[in-house]
Amino acid sequence: MRKPLRFLSLFLLVGLQPAPATTMVPLTLAQLEAASERIVIASAVARECRWQDKKIITVYRLEVAESIKGAATSTLEVTLPGGSVKEPYPLAMTVPGVPHLALKQRVLLFLQARPAGGDTITGWTQGCYDIRRDETGRERVDVPSFVLGEKAKARLDSQGTMALADFLAEIRRTVVEREARPK
């Protein structure tokens, strides 16, 4: 009887420890745009995971198809926390809320500069939108309704997607409105 009680006590002590978590505050389109130096449509063409300051990072090299905001460029490097390395021993690190960019997948990205150089995705998954084609061939993005204002929500279909052209128009309108505000 004593062994099960010891095991139960140990289980309760270990099991009640706080677990690490990531809490993301939902960002509206205006907040995403204001916090981003660049907004681009791009595709990841290379991915490298490596150690940096005792943490694993993933560096994506992107080919930029279109610059919506910020200086136009043909390539970018985006760095995100997490990834997997093989040296000095196999190890993977995942960070909740960090997107994984599939190679060759077109994405719309909200980007901000990193203190260490290069860019990172603003709001992590909140600033990363996979672009896909619907059955008619139109490019669409999944947009959470909290991102959009009331008028724009009407353009979401029943699956929560919006035509890429409509979403880009909303982003451009947001940029113009912010720039027109007195400073």
N, C-alpha and C positions, 0 to 999 in steps of 0.2 A: 504493500500500500504506500510505503514511503517513496519508492521510485516514481510512481505516477505523479505524486504530489510535487516532487522536486522538478520533474519535467514540466509540469503545468506552471509552477512558479517561474521557472526559467523562461518558458514560452511567453508568459504574461509580461515579464520584465523586458524581454527583447522585443516582443510584438507591440508594446506600447510606446516605443521610441518614435519620435517624429520622423516622418518620411520627407525627403526633399521634394519640392514642388516648384512649378513655375506658374505664376499668376500673371495673366496678360489683361490689361485694361483694354476693352474694345475701343478701337480708334475709328472715328468717322473719316470720310473721304477728305474733308477739309483738314483734319488733324494729320492724316497720312501725308497729304500734299505739302503742308506747311513744314513738316519735319524732314522732308526729303529734298536733297540737293538735286537729285536726278530721278526721272521716271523714264523707263525705257521698255521697249519690246525687244527681247533678245532670246538667244538659245545658248545653252551651255555646250561647249565643244570639248572641254577638258575638265577633269576633276583630280585634285591631289589632296590627300590627307597627310598631315604631318604634325609633329610636336611643335608647340610654341608656348614658352613659359609654363612648362609642366601641364599643359592642356593640349588636347587634340583639336585641331581645326581642319576644316575642309575649305580649300581654295578652288573656286570655279573660274574658268576662263570663259567669258561670254562673247559671242558675236552679236553686235547690236544691229537690229534691223531698222529701228526707228527710235529717235530721241524725242520724247514728249516734253520734257523739262530738263534744263541743264545743258551743259556743253555737249555738242554732238561729237561722238567718237565711234569708231568701228569696233573696238574691243574694250572690255572691262574685266577687272578681277573683282570677284565678290568673295568675301571671307565670312564663314559662319562657324560657330562653335560645334564641336562634335565630329564624328567620323570614325574610321578604323585604320589602324596602323599594324604593320607586321614586325617592326623593329623597335626596341630591342626584343620585344615579344609580342605576339598577337593580342591586340586590345581594341575594344570598341567603346566609344563614349557617345551616348545619345542625350540630347537636351530637349525636353518637351517644348513644343512651340516653334522649333527650328525647322524650316522647310528643307526638303531634299530635292535638288534640281535634277531631273532626269536629263541625260545627254540628248541633245537635238530637240527637246520639247520646247516649243515656243511659250514664253512666259512674259507677262507684264509685271515689271518690278518697280517698287518704290525704294530708292536707295539713299543712304546717308553715308557720309565719310566716316571712316574709322580713325581714331587717334593714331593707331599704328600704321596708317596708310591703307589705300584701297577703299573699297566700299563694303557695306553690309546691307542687309535688307531691313528696311524700317518696319518695326513691329513684327519681325520674323514672318510667320505664316500670314499675318494680316496684310503684309505688303507684297505678297507673291500670289499671282493669279495665273493658273494654267490656262492657256488658250487652246480651245478644241473646236472642231467643226461639228455642226449639227447635221441632221440627215439631209438638209438642203445645201450644205456646203458653206454656210455662214459661220464665221468665227464667233465664238461665244466664250464668256467667262462666268464662273460661279461667283456671285457677289452676295455676301451676307446683308440682309436688309438693314442692319444698324449702320452700315457704312454710308448708305445713301440718304439724301433728304426725301421728304414726303413726295415731291413731284417725280423724282427719279424712280422711286419704288414702284410706280405704276408701270415702268418698263421692264420689270422683272417678270419672267414667265412663271408658270406654276412650279417649275423645278428650281427656282431661285437663280436662273441664269439670265444674262443680259447680252445683247449683241455687243461685240467688242467695239464697234464703231460708236454705239450709244454710250458705253462706259468711257471711251476716250473723250467724247464730247463733254461728259460730266467732269472729267478731270481737267480738261482745258478751261471749262467755265469756272471751275474752282480756282485755278491759277489766276485767271483774269480778275476774278472778284477779290482775291487776296491782294494782288498787286495794286488794285484800284483803291484799296482802303488807305486812309491817311495814316502816316506812320507816327 
